[in-house]
Amino acid sequence: MQNFEIFELEDIFLNKKPGNPVPSGQFIDSRPPAPENGSILDEWLSMDRKLIIALLILIFILGFIFAKTIS
């Protein structure tokens, strides 16, 4: 799992040099950009669907193996 953080520019560049081109109060965002062709909610829902399908298949396979070992 990746750890995304938002850093304030002053924390990185310390903005103490005279003539520093970095204005204070701006932020650097290390998160990936939002999807262009859909909303973030659509992306989460599609990921949830894939996860649910994968879990159902896994439960089915484990149940089949368990039933075979019992009988």
C-alpha atoms as an extended CHARMM CRD file, in Angstrom:
* protein
*
        71  EXT
         1         1  MET       CA              0.0000000000        0.0000000000        0.0000000000  PROA      1               0.0000000000
         2         2  GLN       CA              1.3460000000        3.3740000000       -0.9350000000  PROA      2               0.0000000000
         3         3  ASN       CA              1.5080000000        6.2510000000        1.4800000000  PROA      3               0.0000000000
         4         4  PHE       CA              0.4200000000        9.4840000000       -0.1810000000  PROA      4               0.0000000000
         5         5  GLU       CA              1.0630000000       12.7400000000        1.5850000000  PROA      5               0.0000000000
         6         6  ILE       CA              0.5780000000       16.4140000000        0.9000000000  PROA      6               0.0000000000
         7         7  PHE       CA              3.7200000000       18.4120000000        1.6590000000  PROA      7               0.0000000000
         8         8  GLU       CA              3.7810000000       22.1310000000        2.1160000000  PROA      8               0.0000000000
         9         9  LEU       CA              6.4160000000       23.7490000000       -0.0820000000  PROA      9               0.0000000000
        10        10  GLU       CA              7.8540000000       25.6120000000        2.8690000000  PROA      10              0.0000000000
        11        11  ASP       CA              8.5860000000       22.2850000000        4.5440000000  PROA      11              0.0000000000
        12        12  ILE       CA             10.5940000000       21.1170000000        1.5240000000  PROA      12              0.0000000000
        13        13  PHE       CA             12.3980000000       24.2690000000        0.4210000000  PROA      13              0.0000000000
        14        14  LEU       CA             12.3360000000       26.0670000000        3.7880000000  PROA      14              0.0000000000
        15        15  ASN       CA             11.6400000000       29.2900000000        1.8400000000  PROA      15              0.0000000000
        16        16  LYS       CA             14.3250000000       31.1930000000        3.7740000000  PROA      16              0.0000000000
        17        17  LYS       CA             16.5290000000       32.2110000000        0.8640000000  PROA      17              0.0000000000
        18        18  PRO       CA             16.0160000000       35.7410000000       -0.4360000000  PROA      18              0.0000000000
        19        19  GLY       CA             14.5260000000       35.7330000000       -3.9110000000  PROA      19              0.0000000000
        20        20  ASN       CA             13.1960000000       32.2100000000       -3.5730000000  PROA      20              0.0000000000
        21        21  PRO       CA             10.7100000000       31.7570000000       -6.4500000000  PROA      21              0.0000000000
        22        22  VAL       CA              8.5110000000       29.4390000000       -4.3910000000  PROA      22              0.0000000000
        23        23  PRO       CA              5.5800000000       31.3760000000       -2.9220000000  PROA      23              0.0000000000
        24        24  SER       CA              4.5400000000       30.2960000000        0.5210000000  PROA      24              0.0000000000
        25        25  GLY       CA              1.2110000000       28.5990000000        1.0660000000  PROA      25              0.0000000000
        26        26  GLN       CA              1.3930000000       26.3250000000       -1.9900000000  PROA      26              0.0000000000
        27        27  PHE       CA              1.2860000000       22.5610000000       -1.6500000000  PROA      27              0.0000000000
        28        28  ILE       CA              2.8230000000       19.5860000000       -3.4120000000  PROA      28              0.0000000000
        29        29  ASP       CA              0.3930000000       16.7000000000       -3.7790000000  PROA      29              0.0000000000
        30        30  SER       CA              2.0440000000       13.2850000000       -4.2350000000  PROA      30              0.0000000000
        31        31  ARG       CA             -1.2450000000       11.4720000000       -4.8910000000  PROA      31              0.0000000000
        32        32  PRO       CA             -1.9490000000       10.1870000000       -8.4100000000  PROA      32              0.0000000000
        33        33  PRO       CA             -4.2440000000       12.3380000000      -10.5470000000  PROA      33              0.0000000000
        34        34  ALA       CA             -7.9750000000       11.6850000000      -10.5610000000  PROA      34              0.0000000000
        35        35  PRO       CA             -9.3460000000        9.6210000000      -13.4500000000  PROA      35              0.0000000000
        36        36  GLU       CA            -10.1920000000       11.7390000000      -16.4840000000  PROA      36              0.0000000000
        37        37  ASN       CA            -13.0940000000        9.7670000000      -17.9140000000  PROA      37              0.0000000000
        38        38  GLY       CA            -15.0630000000        9.1300000000      -14.7200000000  PROA      38              0.0000000000
        39        39  SER       CA            -15.4620000000       10.1200000000      -11.1450000000  PROA      39              0.0000000000
        40        40  ILE       CA            -13.4890000000        8.7010000000       -8.2500000000  PROA      40              0.0000000000
        41        41  LEU       CA            -16.7010000000        7.1050000000       -6.9610000000  PROA      41              0.0000000000
        42        42  ASP       CA            -17.0250000000        5.1230000000      -10.2160000000  PROA      42              0.0000000000
        43        43  GLU       CA            -13.4620000000        3.8760000000       -9.8370000000  PROA      43              0.0000000000
        44        44  TRP       CA            -14.1040000000        2.7630000000       -6.2410000000  PROA      44              0.0000000000
        45        45  LEU       CA            -17.3330000000        1.0090000000       -7.2020000000  PROA      45              0.0000000000
        46        46  SER       CA            -15.6440000000       -0.8890000000      -10.0210000000  PROA      46              0.0000000000
        47        47  MET       CA            -12.8310000000       -1.9160000000       -7.6800000000  PROA      47              0.0000000000
        48        48  ASP       CA            -15.3830000000       -3.0550000000       -5.1050000000  PROA      48              0.0000000000
        49        49  ARG       CA            -17.2090000000       -5.1330000000       -7.7240000000  PROA      49              0.0000000000
        50        50  LYS       CA            -13.9670000000       -6.8170000000       -8.7480000000  PROA      50              0.0000000000
        51        51  LEU       CA            -13.1010000000       -7.4870000000       -5.1130000000  PROA      51              0.0000000000
        52        52  ILE       CA            -16.5290000000       -8.9560000000       -4.3670000000  PROA      52              0.0000000000
        53        53  ILE       CA            -16.3720000000      -11.2270000000       -7.4270000000  PROA      53              0.0000000000
        54        54  ALA       CA            -12.8620000000      -12.3760000000       -6.4840000000  PROA      54              0.0000000000
        55        55  LEU       CA            -13.9490000000      -13.1040000000       -2.9070000000  PROA      55              0.0000000000
        56        56  LEU       CA            -17.0070000000      -15.0700000000       -4.0730000000  PROA      56              0.0000000000
        57        57  ILE       CA            -14.8450000000      -17.1770000000       -6.3830000000  PROA      57              0.0000000000
        58        58  LEU       CA            -12.3500000000      -17.7740000000       -3.5710000000  PROA      58              0.0000000000
        59        59  ILE       CA            -15.1130000000      -18.7980000000       -1.1530000000  PROA      59              0.0000000000
        60        60  PHE       CA            -16.5780000000      -21.1420000000       -3.7770000000  PROA      60              0.0000000000
        61        61  ILE       CA            -13.1970000000      -22.7940000000       -4.4190000000  PROA      61              0.0000000000
        62        62  LEU       CA            -12.4360000000      -23.1530000000       -0.7010000000  PROA      62              0.0000000000
        63        63  GLY       CA            -15.9160000000      -24.5650000000       -0.0780000000  PROA      63              0.0000000000
        64        64  PHE       CA            -15.4490000000      -27.0740000000       -2.9000000000  PROA      64              0.0000000000
        65        65  ILE       CA            -12.0720000000      -28.1780000000       -1.4990000000  PROA      65              0.0000000000
        66        66  PHE       CA            -13.5370000000      -28.4300000000        2.0210000000  PROA      66              0.0000000000
        67        67  ALA       CA            -16.4880000000      -30.4960000000        0.7510000000  PROA      67              0.0000000000
        68        68  LYS       CA            -14.1330000000      -32.8530000000       -1.1110000000  PROA      68              0.0000000000
        69        69  THR       CA            -11.9550000000      -33.3940000000        1.9710000000  PROA      69              0.0000000000
        70        70  ILE       CA            -14.9580000000      -34.1600000000        4.2000000000  PROA      70              0.0000000000
        71        71  SER       CA            -16.5650000000      -36.6510000000        1.8060000000  PROA      71              0.0000000000
